[in-house]
């Protein structure tokens, strides 16, 4: 499955400050985490929380699901880090009720941060994925599709150059066109 098919533009944050200090906090002025972000720096857990909030603000998830989704993602992350190699991470979870469809959000971080990546390198791009537990095959297909996208250095570099959520989606779509369906 193509990432662009399940990632709404409103679920993309560009410029999130994940340098590793701070540990969270509300966004200034109650704004959503879409577009360039100011405010406190976030650690790994704060980035996962902001990506969870994006699932709600993009209307993929109901507000009352937020804490359930966040708990599921953090429990999965505590089992084993989802920090991959080459500067990206894929915090993901499979859930029972109330999730009925695939939920995705993405953040391009302003600075590399420690995400406990397997190669020990800083993480700059984080893709959050939540799928219904009963859809194991789709969960694996989306994870595989994300990994395939991020395999190319040129794609990762182009994502880091994107300045808006719309540009991020353009980069993703352009890369997906290069991959046989």
C-alpha positions as CSV (number, residue, x, y, z in Angstrom):
1,X,0.0,0.0,0.0
2,X,1.3,3.5,-0.9
3,X,2.0,5.8,2.0
4,X,0.4,8.7,0.1
5,X,-2.9,6.8,0.0
6,X,-3.2,6.8,3.8
7,X,-1.3,10.0,4.9
8,X,-3.4,13.1,4.8
9,X,-1.6,16.4,4.4
10,X,-3.1,17.6,7.7
11,X,-1.3,14.8,9.5
12,X,2.2,16.0,8.5
13,X,4.4,18.2,10.7
14,X,7.4,20.0,9.2
15,X,10.1,21.5,11.4
16,X,9.0,19.8,14.7
17,X,11.9,20.5,17.1
18,X,12.9,17.1,18.3
19,X,16.4,17.9,19.6
20,X,15.8,15.7,22.7
21,X,15.5,18.2,25.6
22,X,12.3,19.4,27.1
23,X,10.2,16.3,27.1
24,X,7.0,17.7,25.7
25,X,4.6,20.5,26.6
26,X,1.7,22.1,24.7
27,X,2.2,23.8,21.4
28,X,2.1,27.6,21.6
29,X,-1.3,29.2,21.3
30,X,-3.1,25.8,21.1
31,X,-2.0,25.4,17.5
32,X,-1.9,22.0,15.8
33,X,1.4,20.4,14.9
34,X,1.1,21.0,11.1
35,X,3.7,23.1,9.4
36,X,6.8,24.7,11.0
37,X,6.7,24.4,14.8
38,X,8.2,26.6,17.5
39,X,8.1,26.0,21.2
40,X,9.8,23.5,23.4
41,X,12.0,20.7,22.1
42,X,10.7,17.2,22.4
43,X,12.2,13.9,23.3
44,X,11.3,10.6,21.6
45,X,8.2,10.3,23.7
46,X,7.1,13.9,23.0
47,X,7.4,13.3,19.3
48,X,5.2,10.2,19.5
49,X,2.7,12.2,21.5
50,X,2.6,15.0,18.9
51,X,2.2,12.4,16.1
52,X,-0.7,10.9,18.1
53,X,-2.2,14.4,18.4
54,X,-1.9,14.8,14.6
55,X,-4.0,11.6,14.1
56,X,-6.8,13.5,16.0
57,X,-6.4,16.9,14.5
58,X,-6.4,15.4,11.0
59,X,-9.7,13.7,11.9
60,X,-8.3,10.2,11.4
61,X,-9.0,9.4,15.0
62,X,-11.7,10.6,17.4
63,X,-10.4,12.8,20.3
64,X,-11.6,10.2,22.9
65,X,-9.3,7.6,21.2
66,X,-6.1,9.8,21.8
67,X,-5.0,8.3,25.1
68,X,-5.7,4.7,23.9
69,X,-3.6,5.2,20.8
70,X,-0.8,7.0,22.7
71,X,-0.7,4.2,25.3
72,X,-0.5,1.5,22.5
73,X,2.3,3.3,20.7
74,X,4.3,3.9,23.9
75,X,3.9,0.3,25.0
76,X,5.1,-1.0,21.7
77,X,8.0,1.4,21.7
78,X,9.1,0.3,25.2
79,X,9.2,-3.3,23.9
80,X,11.7,-2.4,21.2
81,X,12.7,0.8,19.6
82,X,11.2,1.6,16.2
83,X,14.2,3.8,15.3
84,X,15.5,2.4,12.1
85,X,18.7,3.2,10.3
86,X,19.5,6.2,8.1
87,X,17.6,8.8,10.1
88,X,14.0,7.5,10.3
89,X,11.7,5.8,12.8
90,X,8.4,4.1,12.5
91,X,6.5,4.0,15.8
92,X,3.7,1.7,15.1
93,X,1.0,-0.3,16.8
94,X,-1.9,-2.7,16.1
95,X,-5.0,-2.1,18.1
96,X,-8.4,-3.6,18.7
97,X,-11.4,-1.3,19.1
98,X,-12.0,1.5,18.3
99,X,-9.6,1.5,15.4
100,X,-11.2,0.4,12.1
101,X,-8.8,1.7,9.5
102,X,-5.1,2.6,9.0
103,X,-4.0,5.8,10.7
104,X,-0.8,7.6,9.7
105,X,1.0,10.8,10.7
106,X,4.5,12.0,9.8
107,X,7.0,14.5,11.2
108,X,10.1,15.9,9.6
109,X,12.2,17.1,12.6
110,X,14.2,20.3,12.5
111,X,17.2,18.6,14.0
112,X,18.3,15.0,14.4
113,X,17.4,13.4,17.7
114,X,18.1,10.2,19.6
115,X,15.4,7.7,18.9
116,X,17.4,4.7,19.9
117,X,17.9,3.8,16.2
118,X,19.5,0.5,15.4
119,X,22.5,2.3,13.7
120,X,22.9,4.8,16.6
121,X,22.4,7.7,14.2
122,X,20.1,10.7,14.9
123,X,16.5,10.5,13.6
124,X,15.1,13.2,11.4
125,X,11.9,11.7,10.0
126,X,9.3,9.8,12.0
127,X,6.2,8.0,10.6
128,X,3.5,6.9,13.0
129,X,1.3,4.0,12.0
130,X,-1.7,2.5,13.8
131,X,-3.7,-0.3,12.2
132,X,-6.6,-2.5,13.4
133,X,-5.2,-5.7,15.0
134,X,-7.4,-7.8,12.7
135,X,-5.7,-6.3,9.6
136,X,-2.2,-7.9,10.1
137,X,-1.6,-8.2,6.4
138,X,-2.3,-4.5,5.8
139,X,-0.1,-3.5,8.8
140,X,2.8,-5.4,7.3
141,X,2.2,-4.1,3.8
142,X,2.3,-0.5,5.0
143,X,5.4,-1.1,7.1
144,X,7.1,-2.7,4.1
145,X,6.1,0.2,1.8
146,X,7.5,2.7,4.3
147,X,10.7,0.8,4.6
148,X,11.0,0.6,0.8
149,X,10.4,4.4,0.4
150,X,13.1,5.2,3.0
151,X,15.7,2.8,1.5
152,X,16.9,5.5,-1.0
153,X,19.2,8.3,0.3
154,X,17.8,10.7,-2.3
155,X,14.3,10.3,-1.0
156,X,15.3,10.8,2.6
157,X,17.3,14.0,1.6
158,X,14.3,15.3,-0.4
159,X,12.0,14.9,2.6
160,X,14.5,16.9,4.7
161,X,14.4,19.7,2.1
162,X,10.6,19.9,2.1
163,X,9.3,23.0,3.8
164,X,5.6,22.4,3.9
165,X,3.3,19.4,4.4
166,X,2.3,19.7,0.7
167,X,5.9,19.5,-0.3
168,X,6.4,16.4,1.8
169,X,3.4,14.7,0.1
170,X,4.8,15.7,-3.3
171,X,8.2,14.1,-2.5
172,X,6.4,10.9,-1.3
173,X,4.2,10.7,-4.4
174,X,7.2,11.3,-6.7
175,X,9.1,8.5,-5.0
176,X,6.2,6.1,-5.1
177,X,5.9,6.6,-8.9
178,X,9.4,5.2,-9.2
179,X,8.5,2.0,-7.3
180,X,6.6,-0.7,-9.2
181,X,3.1,-1.3,-7.7
